């Protein structure tokens, strides 16, 4: 019984923390990557743990058959776990702030039921007399800590890499119910286990039929085209929506991540910002792009006439499959000098001491998303400036954050504004229409496509780009410098409306 109690303690820790990882993935995806998602899940989870521990203590005081009680509780917990994908979607459909209360209740309930088993495991695995009381208690604790450590590692690094989010929820639910059935098997004939096992099997079958991620995608953007690509791995969830006009929509973590378009006249994804860089720098030879997105930026940068090395660093290797779907991005990835690197952009750059780039372009996601500070902080911009070659440019998408502009101004002596695009340098920049026309005309995309600058529409577009480009003069009221410590764009501003709506 003592060894069974330790295994039970290990299992509860493993399953509880595994499910917490899944909840973070689900809530983060449903809210588009809000940094508050982790705190919301953790708070709800700990409330459930606290009440579960109290309930477990009372069972220990009042029950004469804790193995039977533990088995029943875990089977019920497994059934609820299997229903979580469907229940979560129903909660998210509630009007604000009811959806938050519903999600919090579900998270707390799933943690509550498993936490009941922790006091039970201690009661079963602790020697009540003699000189080994302390040792027996510590071993049950150690088993739980070991399980709590292994759960996030196995689930986060292995299961979510191999399985979809909904399938991983089903896996954890089945494992929870299986541990419950193992408890009941110590008290009942195997045939009697068919009664609790049957509803678990039915619930698992039904849960596997429910398309959790697809349902969330369609719920958030019902007006977009059909989903034509969906990939889930341990780094996140990437999908695209079909579009007959302007190129397919690309989403990372259920948030807009660009469109597959390199046509300056269509400009559905603001691709003019990348063409502008061709006009600003006379001959960038070595280029660094952080963040792959749809691959459209890479496509245009690969067409710069002087380019002989383009390093594109993307943290999620799932985008490799996405860009293979489109002829233009597939051609760009295979172009001479283009290298795709699957790594954290900031870490990769920090490890390249002495490397210099003529152009560093950061395809930044929305400033309010979790971890965006890593690419918007003063510390990162100082790192980027350190890696600029003489005459080099640093450009990134501020996504409308006045703090991002103010931070660039605090690092670089010269900062320029082009819509929400920031261009910074150690030297003064100037741009005129004739120069812009001449340089942009030299851009030849990997498939051989080239802009016809004699087309009046193209000339008018370039003229509007020149007119929009101007020095950044004054920070907006209240704008502050972003640092790795203050996480301004994520927590001071954030998107509370997105969280509540």
One Martini backbone bead per residue (centre of mass of N, CA, C, O) as a GRO file, in nm:
protein
  501
    1UNK     BB    1   0.055   0.063  -0.018
    2UNK     BB    2   0.290   0.264  -0.010
    3UNK     BB    3   0.363   0.248  -0.313
    4UNK     BB    4   0.085   0.326  -0.418
    5UNK     BB    5   0.082   0.608  -0.290
    6UNK     BB    6   0.322   0.718  -0.450
    7UNK     BB    7   0.201   0.676  -0.728
    8UNK     BB    8  -0.043   0.852  -0.676
    9UNK     BB    9   0.114   1.112  -0.618
   10UNK     BB   10   0.254   1.126  -0.890
   11UNK     BB   11  -0.001   1.125  -1.072
   12UNK     BB   12  -0.133   1.383  -0.966
   13UNK     BB   13   0.097   1.574  -1.039
   14UNK     BB   14   0.115   1.508  -1.340
   15UNK     BB   15  -0.186   1.568  -1.420
   16UNK     BB   16  -0.222   1.854  -1.310
   17UNK     BB   17   0.018   1.997  -1.464
   18UNK     BB   18  -0.067   1.911  -1.743
   19UNK     BB   19  -0.340   2.061  -1.741
   20UNK     BB   20  -0.229   2.342  -1.701
   21UNK     BB   21  -0.088   2.358  -1.973
   22UNK     BB   22  -0.352   2.326  -2.139
   23UNK     BB   23  -0.495   2.575  -2.028
   24UNK     BB   24  -0.295   2.783  -2.125
   25UNK     BB   25  -0.327   2.720  -2.424
   26UNK     BB   26  -0.630   2.772  -2.446
   27UNK     BB   27  -0.652   3.063  -2.329
   28UNK     BB   28  -0.442   3.189  -2.512
   29UNK     BB   29  -0.586   3.124  -2.778
   30UNK     BB   30  -0.865   3.260  -2.709
   31UNK     BB   31  -0.694   3.554  -2.651
   32UNK     BB   32  -0.432   3.582  -2.847
   33UNK     BB   33  -0.191   3.604  -2.614
   34UNK     BB   34  -0.232   3.687  -2.333
   35UNK     BB   35  -0.050   3.740  -2.042
   36UNK     BB   36  -0.297   3.684  -1.837
   37UNK     BB   37  -0.350   3.380  -1.878
   38UNK     BB   38  -0.159   3.251  -1.672
   39UNK     BB   39  -0.269   3.388  -1.414
   40UNK     BB   40  -0.558   3.287  -1.443
   41UNK     BB   41  -0.495   2.987  -1.429
   42UNK     BB   42  -0.332   2.978  -1.169
   43UNK     BB   43  -0.546   3.095  -0.978
   44UNK     BB   44  -0.767   2.883  -1.034
   45UNK     BB   45  -0.596   2.636  -0.964
   46UNK     BB   46  -0.528   2.709  -0.663
   47UNK     BB   47  -0.815   2.710  -0.564
   48UNK     BB   48  -0.868   2.412  -0.623
   49UNK     BB   49  -0.639   2.299  -0.447
   50UNK     BB   50  -0.733   2.406  -0.176
   51UNK     BB   51  -1.015   2.267  -0.171
   52UNK     BB   52  -0.910   1.980  -0.221
   53UNK     BB   53  -0.748   1.949   0.040
   54UNK     BB   54  -0.987   1.980   0.231
   55UNK     BB   55  -1.154   1.744   0.121
   56UNK     BB   56  -0.939   1.525   0.168
   57UNK     BB   57  -0.927   1.554   0.475
   58UNK     BB   58  -1.223   1.470   0.526
   59UNK     BB   59  -1.203   1.189   0.408
   60UNK     BB   60  -0.984   1.091   0.610
   61UNK     BB   61  -1.178   1.130   0.865
   62UNK     BB   62  -1.452   0.958   0.742
   63UNK     BB   63  -1.311   0.725   0.589
   64UNK     BB   64  -1.249   0.361   0.545
   65UNK     BB   65  -1.212   0.388   0.204
   66UNK     BB   66  -0.985   0.553   0.023
   67UNK     BB   67  -0.952   0.396  -0.238
   68UNK     BB   68  -1.244   0.418  -0.331
   69UNK     BB   69  -1.267   0.723  -0.326
   70UNK     BB   70  -1.033   0.784  -0.518
   71UNK     BB   71  -1.149   0.634  -0.761
   72UNK     BB   72  -1.408   0.796  -0.797
   73UNK     BB   73  -1.282   1.076  -0.824
   74UNK     BB   74  -1.103   1.011  -1.078
   75UNK     BB   75  -1.327   0.930  -1.269
   76UNK     BB   76  -1.474   1.199  -1.257
   77UNK     BB   77  -1.232   1.366  -1.346
   78UNK     BB   78  -1.200   1.228  -1.623
   79UNK     BB   79  -1.479   1.309  -1.735
   80UNK     BB   80  -1.432   1.612  -1.717
   81UNK     BB   81  -1.178   1.623  -1.889
   82UNK     BB   82  -1.324   1.515  -2.150
   83UNK     BB   83  -1.529   1.777  -2.144
   84UNK     BB   84  -1.364   2.041  -2.163
   85UNK     BB   85  -1.368   2.137  -2.457
   86UNK     BB   86  -1.676   2.181  -2.462
   87UNK     BB   87  -1.708   2.355  -2.203
   88UNK     BB   88  -1.519   2.586  -2.288
   89UNK     BB   89  -1.683   2.682  -2.532
   90UNK     BB   90  -1.938   2.750  -2.370
   91UNK     BB   91  -1.806   2.963  -2.190
   92UNK     BB   92  -1.704   3.154  -2.425
   93UNK     BB   93  -2.013   3.216  -2.516
   94UNK     BB   94  -2.043   3.393  -2.294
   95UNK     BB   95  -2.103   3.674  -2.159
   96UNK     BB   96  -1.969   3.935  -2.031
   97UNK     BB   97  -1.796   3.783  -1.759
   98UNK     BB   98  -1.892   3.476  -1.779
   99UNK     BB   99  -1.652   3.334  -1.924
  100UNK     BB  100  -1.453   3.366  -1.691
  101UNK     BB  101  -1.613   3.214  -1.475
  102UNK     BB  102  -1.633   2.948  -1.631
  103UNK     BB  103  -1.331   2.892  -1.661
  104UNK     BB  104  -1.255   2.907  -1.363
  105UNK     BB  105  -1.439   2.673  -1.275
  106UNK     BB  106  -1.308   2.453  -1.450
  107UNK     BB  107  -1.022   2.473  -1.344
  108UNK     BB  108  -1.090   2.430  -1.045
  109UNK     BB  109  -1.232   2.154  -1.074
  110UNK     BB  110  -0.994   1.992  -1.193
  111UNK     BB  111  -0.807   2.051  -0.947
  112UNK     BB  112  -0.984   1.961  -0.711
  113UNK     BB  113  -1.010   1.653  -0.765
  114UNK     BB  114  -0.704   1.583  -0.762
  115UNK     BB  115  -0.636   1.713  -0.474
  116UNK     BB  116  -0.778   1.504  -0.298
  117UNK     BB  117  -0.542   1.282  -0.330
  118UNK     BB  118  -0.309   1.393  -0.157
  119UNK     BB  119  -0.406   1.329   0.133
  120UNK     BB  120  -0.462   1.032   0.072
  121UNK     BB  121  -0.173   0.951   0.004
  122UNK     BB  122  -0.061   1.027   0.281
  123UNK     BB  123  -0.237   0.841   0.451
  124UNK     BB  124  -0.140   0.574   0.301
  125UNK     BB  125   0.198   0.648   0.306
  126UNK     BB  126   0.202   0.683   0.623
  127UNK     BB  127   0.371   0.637   0.902
  128UNK     BB  128   0.232   0.644   1.241
  129UNK     BB  129   0.496   0.502   1.354
  130UNK     BB  130   0.796   0.565   1.467
  131UNK     BB  131   1.107   0.655   1.283
  132UNK     BB  132   0.939   0.685   0.971
  133UNK     BB  133   0.748   0.925   0.934
  134UNK     BB  134   0.916   1.143   0.785
  135UNK     BB  135   1.005   0.968   0.547
  136UNK     BB  136   0.722   0.898   0.435
  137UNK     BB  137   0.633   1.186   0.381
  138UNK     BB  138   0.867   1.271   0.190
  139UNK     BB  139   0.809   1.053  -0.032
  140UNK     BB  140   0.535   1.155  -0.115
  141UNK     BB  141   0.629   1.437  -0.188
  142UNK     BB  142   0.841   1.356  -0.397
  143UNK     BB  143   0.646   1.219  -0.591
  144UNK     BB  144   0.481   1.476  -0.649
  145UNK     BB  145   0.714   1.654  -0.752
  146UNK     BB  146   0.798   1.470  -0.980
  147UNK     BB  147   0.526   1.478  -1.128
  148UNK     BB  148   0.511   1.794  -1.151
  149UNK     BB  149   0.767   1.801  -1.335
  150UNK     BB  150   0.697   1.591  -1.563
  151UNK     BB  151   0.433   1.693  -1.680
  152UNK     BB  152   0.523   1.953  -1.838
  153UNK     BB  153   0.745   1.812  -2.002
  154UNK     BB  154   0.582   1.594  -2.147
  155UNK     BB  155   0.350   1.773  -2.250
  156UNK     BB  156   0.506   2.025  -2.370
  157UNK     BB  157   0.736   1.850  -2.544
  158UNK     BB  158   0.563   1.588  -2.651
  159UNK     BB  159   0.252   1.585  -2.679
  160UNK     BB  160   0.221   1.871  -2.829
  161UNK     BB  161   0.398   1.767  -3.071
  162UNK     BB  162   0.214   1.498  -3.146
  163UNK     BB  163  -0.049   1.646  -3.052
  164UNK     BB  164  -0.331   1.776  -3.004
  165UNK     BB  165  -0.508   1.949  -2.783
  166UNK     BB  166  -0.758   1.761  -2.769
  167UNK     BB  167  -0.596   1.491  -2.746
  168UNK     BB  168  -0.448   1.567  -2.483
  169UNK     BB  169  -0.696   1.593  -2.310
  170UNK     BB  170  -0.781   1.298  -2.348
  171UNK     BB  171  -0.526   1.169  -2.234
  172UNK     BB  172  -0.549   1.287  -1.948
  173UNK     BB  173  -0.832   1.179  -1.889
  174UNK     BB  174  -0.762   0.876  -1.921
  175UNK     BB  175  -0.540   0.866  -1.705
  176UNK     BB  176  -0.716   0.949  -1.470
  177UNK     BB  177  -0.922   0.717  -1.493
  178UNK     BB  178  -0.713   0.487  -1.473
  179UNK     BB  179  -0.624   0.544  -1.184
  180UNK     BB  180  -0.905   0.504  -1.068
  181UNK     BB  181  -0.934   0.206  -1.160
  182UNK     BB  182  -0.688   0.106  -1.000
  183UNK     BB  183  -0.815   0.158  -0.729
  184UNK     BB  184  -1.072  -0.018  -0.766
  185UNK     BB  185  -0.913  -0.290  -0.823
  186UNK     BB  186  -0.837  -0.321  -0.504
  187UNK     BB  187  -1.170  -0.372  -0.431
  188UNK     BB  188  -1.264  -0.506  -0.708
  189UNK     BB  189  -1.393  -0.670  -0.944
  190UNK     BB  190  -1.328  -0.648  -1.274
  191UNK     BB  191  -1.630  -0.645  -1.373
  192UNK     BB  192  -1.707  -0.383  -1.206
  193UNK     BB  193  -1.535  -0.185  -1.394
  194UNK     BB  194  -1.737  -0.149  -1.633
  195UNK     BB  195  -1.912   0.078  -1.523
  196UNK     BB  196  -1.690   0.309  -1.524
  197UNK     BB  197  -1.556   0.248  -1.809
  198UNK     BB  198  -1.781   0.306  -2.013
  199UNK     BB  199  -1.816   0.620  -1.986
  200UNK     BB  200  -1.521   0.678  -2.054
  201UNK     BB  201  -1.522   0.566  -2.343
  202UNK     BB  202  -1.746   0.746  -2.452
  203UNK     BB  203  -1.620   1.020  -2.380
  204UNK     BB  204  -1.364   0.981  -2.550
  205UNK     BB  205  -1.499   0.950  -2.823
  206UNK     BB  206  -1.647   1.226  -2.822
  207UNK     BB  207  -1.395   1.407  -2.776
  208UNK     BB  208  -1.252   1.327  -3.050
  209UNK     BB  209  -1.489   1.475  -3.225
  210UNK     BB  210  -1.404   1.749  -3.105
  211UNK     BB  211  -1.315   2.067  -3.254
  212UNK     BB  212  -1.166   2.288  -3.075
  213UNK     BB  213  -0.982   2.472  -3.251
  214UNK     BB  214  -1.176   2.518  -3.486
  215UNK     BB  215  -1.402   2.646  -3.319
  216UNK     BB  216  -1.237   2.891  -3.221
  217UNK     BB  217  -1.169   3.006  -3.496
  218UNK     BB  218  -1.464   3.043  -3.605
  219UNK     BB  219  -1.564   3.221  -3.370
  220UNK     BB  220  -1.360   3.470  -3.413
  221UNK     BB  221  -1.381   3.431  -3.761
  222UNK     BB  222  -1.660   3.391  -3.952
  223UNK     BB  223  -1.586   3.581  -4.219
  224UNK     BB  224  -1.385   3.403  -4.309
  225UNK     BB  225  -1.241   3.171  -4.456
  226UNK     BB  226  -1.136   2.876  -4.483
  227UNK     BB  227  -0.951   2.629  -4.355
  228UNK     BB  228  -0.617   2.539  -4.509
  229UNK     BB  229  -0.441   2.547  -4.232
  230UNK     BB  230  -0.314   2.321  -3.964
  231UNK     BB  231  -0.085   2.362  -3.683
  232UNK     BB  232   0.051   2.159  -3.414
  233UNK     BB  233   0.271   2.245  -3.143
  234UNK     BB  234   0.479   2.333  -2.882
  235UNK     BB  235   0.483   2.641  -2.990
  236UNK     BB  236   0.192   2.612  -3.135
  237UNK     BB  237  -0.059   2.772  -3.349
  238UNK     BB  238  -0.116   2.732  -3.702
  239UNK     BB  239  -0.306   2.929  -3.946
  240UNK     BB  240  -0.528   2.942  -4.234
  241UNK     BB  241  -0.717   3.161  -4.455
  242UNK     BB  242  -0.902   3.191  -4.714
  243UNK     BB  243  -0.839   3.410  -5.013
  244UNK     BB  244  -0.924   3.584  -5.315
  245UNK     BB  245  -0.832   3.855  -5.166
  246UNK     BB  246  -0.499   3.944  -5.065
  247UNK     BB  247  -0.461   3.677  -4.949
  248UNK     BB  248  -0.393   3.476  -4.716
  249UNK     BB  249  -0.450   3.414  -4.391
  250UNK     BB  250  -0.239   3.455  -4.100
  251UNK     BB  251  -0.197   3.255  -3.795
  252UNK     BB  252  -0.076   3.304  -3.452
  253UNK     BB  253  -0.238   3.210  -3.186
  254UNK     BB  254  -0.509   3.350  -3.308
  255UNK     BB  255  -0.333   3.576  -3.460
  256UNK     BB  256  -0.250   3.800  -3.664
  257UNK     BB  257   0.037   3.735  -3.920
  258UNK     BB  258  -0.074   3.788  -4.204
  259UNK     BB  259  -0.016   3.784  -4.566
  260UNK     BB  260  -0.012   3.643  -4.889
  261UNK     BB  261   0.184   3.916  -5.005
  262UNK     BB  262   0.378   4.119  -5.275
  263UNK     BB  263   0.183   4.335  -5.373
  264UNK     BB  264   0.191   4.672  -5.378
  265UNK     BB  265  -0.105   4.732  -5.472
  266UNK     BB  266  -0.252   4.560  -5.271
  267UNK     BB  267  -0.142   4.578  -4.966
  268UNK     BB  268  -0.288   4.388  -4.735
  269UNK     BB  269   0.005   4.374  -4.542
  270UNK     BB  270   0.210   4.615  -4.570
  271UNK     BB  271   0.448   4.570  -4.791
  272UNK     BB  272   0.558   4.864  -4.828
  273UNK     BB  273   0.764   4.855  -4.592
  274UNK     BB  274   0.977   4.680  -4.743
  275UNK     BB  275   1.014   4.856  -4.996
  276UNK     BB  276   1.121   5.102  -4.841
  277UNK     BB  277   1.399   4.976  -4.768
  278UNK     BB  278   1.504   4.980  -5.062
  279UNK     BB  279   1.499   5.299  -5.068
  280UNK     BB  280   1.691   5.360  -4.810
  281UNK     BB  281   1.894   5.138  -4.904
  282UNK     BB  282   2.136   5.099  -5.142
  283UNK     BB  283   2.308   4.804  -5.030
  284UNK     BB  284   2.199   4.533  -4.891
  285UNK     BB  285   2.368   4.233  -4.807
  286UNK     BB  286   2.308   4.188  -4.497
  287UNK     BB  287   2.024   4.011  -4.360
  288UNK     BB  288   1.780   4.041  -4.090
  289UNK     BB  289   1.507   3.826  -3.991
  290UNK     BB  290   1.246   3.850  -3.746
  291UNK     BB  291   1.007   3.673  -3.833
  292UNK     BB  292   0.809   3.515  -4.072
  293UNK     BB  293   0.523   3.435  -4.107
  294UNK     BB  294   0.412   3.430  -4.436
  295UNK     BB  295   0.692   3.517  -4.611
  296UNK     BB  296   0.673   3.796  -4.762
  297UNK     BB  297   0.918   3.948  -4.658
  298UNK     BB  298   1.124   3.747  -4.760
  299UNK     BB  299   1.057   3.773  -5.058
  300UNK     BB  300   1.147   4.072  -5.088
  301UNK     BB  301   1.433   4.061  -4.959
  302UNK     BB  302   1.539   3.847  -5.170
  303UNK     BB  303   1.514   4.088  -5.406
  304UNK     BB  304   1.751   4.234  -5.334
  305UNK     BB  305   2.021   4.309  -5.527
  306UNK     BB  306   2.263   4.291  -5.287
  307UNK     BB  307   2.187   4.027  -5.178
  308UNK     BB  308   2.380   3.745  -4.998
  309UNK     BB  309   2.230   3.751  -4.698
  310UNK     BB  310   1.945   3.575  -4.545
  311UNK     BB  311   1.830   3.577  -4.217
  312UNK     BB  312   1.569   3.366  -4.083
  313UNK     BB  313   1.410   3.398  -3.766
  314UNK     BB  314   1.222   3.125  -3.613
  315UNK     BB  315   1.060   2.963  -3.347
  316UNK     BB  316   0.850   2.816  -3.548
  317UNK     BB  317   0.873   2.534  -3.756
  318UNK     BB  318   0.578   2.530  -3.878
  319UNK     BB  319   0.628   2.746  -4.107
  320UNK     BB  320   0.759   2.560  -4.315
  321UNK     BB  321   0.487   2.435  -4.413
  322UNK     BB  322   0.347   2.693  -4.500
  323UNK     BB  323   0.549   2.807  -4.726
  324UNK     BB  324   0.513   2.547  -4.916
  325UNK     BB  325   0.216   2.629  -5.027
  326UNK     BB  326   0.369   2.872  -5.172
  327UNK     BB  327   0.545   2.966  -5.442
  328UNK     BB  328   0.682   3.234  -5.342
  329UNK     BB  329   0.790   3.128  -5.060
  330UNK     BB  330   0.934   2.879  -5.167
  331UNK     BB  331   1.134   3.037  -5.347
  332UNK     BB  332   1.261   3.211  -5.124
  333UNK     BB  333   1.375   2.975  -4.943
  334UNK     BB  334   1.556   2.875  -5.213
  335UNK     BB  335   1.726   3.107  -5.232
  336UNK     BB  336   2.010   3.256  -5.262
  337UNK     BB  337   2.117   3.321  -4.920
  338UNK     BB  338   1.885   3.175  -4.783
  339UNK     BB  339   1.810   3.134  -4.422
  340UNK     BB  340   1.659   2.909  -4.209
  341UNK     BB  341   1.590   2.970  -3.853
  342UNK     BB  342   1.524   2.772  -3.560
  343UNK     BB  343   1.473   3.030  -3.328
  344UNK     BB  344   1.550   3.260  -3.105
  345UNK     BB  345   1.614   3.573  -3.201
  346UNK     BB  346   1.759   3.694  -2.955
  347UNK     BB  347   1.953   3.466  -2.891
  348UNK     BB  348   2.086   3.445  -3.166
  349UNK     BB  349   2.203   3.733  -3.170
  350UNK     BB  350   2.364   3.718  -2.897
  351UNK     BB  351   2.554   3.476  -3.023
  352UNK     BB  352   2.662   3.697  -3.259
  353UNK     BB  353   2.946   3.796  -3.215
  354UNK     BB  354   3.032   4.040  -3.468
  355UNK     BB  355   2.784   4.058  -3.618
  356UNK     BB  356   2.677   4.215  -3.928
  357UNK     BB  357   2.412   4.439  -4.045
  358UNK     BB  358   2.238   4.629  -4.282
  359UNK     BB  359   1.965   4.468  -4.200
  360UNK     BB  360   1.702   4.490  -3.949
  361UNK     BB  361   1.408   4.284  -3.932
  362UNK     BB  362   1.096   4.306  -3.744
  363UNK     BB  363   0.815   4.086  -3.721
  364UNK     BB  364   0.607   4.203  -3.519
  365UNK     BB  365   0.388   4.153  -3.300
  366UNK     BB  366   0.169   4.236  -3.093
  367UNK     BB  367   0.237   4.432  -2.815
  368UNK     BB  368   0.018   4.272  -2.613
  369UNK     BB  369   0.170   4.020  -2.617
  370UNK     BB  370   0.329   3.768  -2.509
  371UNK     BB  371   0.680   3.846  -2.514
  372UNK     BB  372   0.718   4.115  -2.685
  373UNK     BB  373   0.935   4.258  -2.517
  374UNK     BB  374   1.182   4.098  -2.637
  375UNK     BB  375   1.140   4.306  -2.914
  376UNK     BB  376   1.085   4.612  -2.753
  377UNK     BB  377   1.316   4.663  -2.586
  378UNK     BB  378   1.593   4.827  -2.504
  379UNK     BB  379   1.783   4.583  -2.496
  380UNK     BB  380   1.726   4.486  -2.785
  381UNK     BB  381   1.795   4.747  -2.939
  382UNK     BB  382   2.088   4.751  -2.846
  383UNK     BB  383   2.160   4.485  -2.979
  384UNK     BB  384   2.091   4.568  -3.268
  385UNK     BB  385   2.284   4.810  -3.285
  386UNK     BB  386   2.544   4.640  -3.242
  387UNK     BB  387   2.469   4.476  -3.533
  388UNK     BB  388   2.525   4.720  -3.701
  389UNK     BB  389   2.629   4.844  -3.971
  390UNK     BB  390   2.747   5.072  -4.152
  391UNK     BB  391   2.448   5.220  -4.253
  392UNK     BB  392   2.237   5.083  -4.098
  393UNK     BB  393   1.912   4.923  -4.039
  394UNK     BB  394   1.624   4.951  -3.819
  395UNK     BB  395   1.322   4.747  -3.832
  396UNK     BB  396   0.973   4.778  -3.713
  397UNK     BB  397   0.669   4.674  -3.569
  398UNK     BB  398   0.464   4.855  -3.345
  399UNK     BB  399   0.145   4.827  -3.355
  400UNK     BB  400   0.090   5.132  -3.222
  401UNK     BB  401   0.319   5.186  -3.015
  402UNK     BB  402   0.443   5.452  -2.839
  403UNK     BB  403   0.661   5.304  -2.674
  404UNK     BB  404   0.824   5.197  -2.914
  405UNK     BB  405   0.910   5.472  -3.018
  406UNK     BB  406   1.042   5.574  -2.753
  407UNK     BB  407   1.255   5.351  -2.741
  408UNK     BB  408   1.399   5.410  -3.006
  409UNK     BB  409   1.475   5.704  -2.924
  410UNK     BB  410   1.658   5.604  -2.674
  411UNK     BB  411   1.873   5.450  -2.878
  412UNK     BB  412   1.838   5.629  -3.131
  413UNK     BB  413   1.914   5.923  -3.308
  414UNK     BB  414   1.735   5.798  -3.552
  415UNK     BB  415   1.379   5.836  -3.616
  416UNK     BB  416   1.117   5.675  -3.808
  417UNK     BB  417   0.795   5.715  -3.977
  418UNK     BB  418   0.560   5.446  -4.105
  419UNK     BB  419   0.312   5.451  -3.967
  420UNK     BB  420   0.385   5.161  -3.769
  421UNK     BB  421   0.667   5.202  -3.867
  422UNK     BB  422   1.016   5.153  -3.776
  423UNK     BB  423   1.305   5.362  -3.841
  424UNK     BB  424   1.650   5.307  -3.755
  425UNK     BB  425   1.956   5.505  -3.685
  426UNK     BB  426   2.297   5.649  -3.687
  427UNK     BB  427   2.172   5.812  -3.927
  428UNK     BB  428   2.065   6.013  -4.157
  429UNK     BB  429   1.764   6.032  -4.346
  430UNK     BB  430   1.664   6.015  -4.696
  431UNK     BB  431   1.380   6.087  -4.931
  432UNK     BB  432   1.302   6.038  -5.275
  433UNK     BB  433   1.135   5.964  -5.555
  434UNK     BB  434   1.365   5.888  -5.751
  435UNK     BB  435   1.513   5.693  -5.563
  436UNK     BB  436   1.279   5.504  -5.507
  437UNK     BB  437   1.224   5.414  -5.796
  438UNK     BB  438   1.507   5.302  -5.864
  439UNK     BB  439   1.531   5.088  -5.630
  440UNK     BB  440   1.260   4.933  -5.659
  441UNK     BB  441   1.311   4.844  -5.958
  442UNK     BB  442   1.546   4.629  -5.859
  443UNK     BB  443   1.343   4.445  -5.750
  444UNK     BB  444   1.370   4.079  -5.752
  445UNK     BB  445   1.194   3.821  -5.726
  446UNK     BB  446   1.249   3.480  -5.712
  447UNK     BB  447   1.030   3.441  -5.964
  448UNK     BB  448   1.095   3.723  -6.142
  449UNK     BB  449   0.954   3.946  -6.026
  450UNK     BB  450   0.857   4.292  -6.124
  451UNK     BB  451   0.826   4.615  -6.107
  452UNK     BB  452   0.626   4.860  -6.276
  453UNK     BB  453   0.719   5.193  -6.264
  454UNK     BB  454   0.542   5.290  -6.524
  455UNK     BB  455   0.310   5.255  -6.357
  456UNK     BB  456   0.105   5.485  -6.225
  457UNK     BB  457   0.024   5.324  -5.971
  458UNK     BB  458   0.309   5.273  -5.866
  459UNK     BB  459   0.406   5.565  -5.857
  460UNK     BB  460   0.185   5.659  -5.658
  461UNK     BB  461   0.261   5.470  -5.429
  462UNK     BB  462   0.552   5.572  -5.389
  463UNK     BB  463   0.477   5.865  -5.335
  464UNK     BB  464   0.315   5.801  -5.073
  465UNK     BB  465   0.553   5.681  -4.919
  466UNK     BB  466   0.734   5.931  -4.915
  467UNK     BB  467   0.522   6.114  -4.769
  468UNK     BB  468   0.495   5.927  -4.503
  469UNK     BB  469   0.790   5.969  -4.455
  470UNK     BB  470   0.915   6.054  -4.120
  471UNK     BB  471   1.012   6.197  -3.855
  472UNK     BB  472   1.030   6.141  -3.522
  473UNK     BB  473   0.936   6.382  -3.287
  474UNK     BB  474   0.700   6.300  -3.067
  475UNK     BB  475   0.582   6.181  -2.794
  476UNK     BB  476   0.333   6.059  -2.654
  477UNK     BB  477   0.132   6.078  -2.409
  478UNK     BB  478   0.283   5.857  -2.172
  479UNK     BB  479   0.527   5.763  -2.299
  480UNK     BB  480   0.752   5.481  -2.265
  481UNK     BB  481   1.013   5.286  -2.176
  482UNK     BB  482   1.101   4.974  -2.265
  483UNK     BB  483   1.157   4.687  -2.061
  484UNK     BB  484   1.224   4.381  -1.927
  485UNK     BB  485   1.075   4.469  -1.650
  486UNK     BB  486   0.797   4.640  -1.726
  487UNK     BB  487   0.609   4.542  -1.958
  488UNK     BB  488   0.425   4.761  -2.089
  489UNK     BB  489   0.262   4.644  -2.340
  490UNK     BB  490   0.134   4.405  -2.167
  491UNK     BB  491   0.031   4.558  -1.877
  492UNK     BB  492  -0.037   4.864  -1.904
  493UNK     BB  493  -0.213   4.809  -2.155
  494UNK     BB  494  -0.297   4.608  -2.345
  495UNK     BB  495  -0.627   4.413  -2.385
  496UNK     BB  496  -0.901   4.429  -2.214
  497UNK     BB  497  -1.121   4.404  -2.429
  498UNK     BB  498  -1.037   4.123  -2.528
  499UNK     BB  499  -1.082   3.984  -2.253
  500UNK     BB  500  -1.398   4.073  -2.221
  501UNK     BB  501  -1.521   4.013  -2.529
   0.00000   0.00000   0.00000
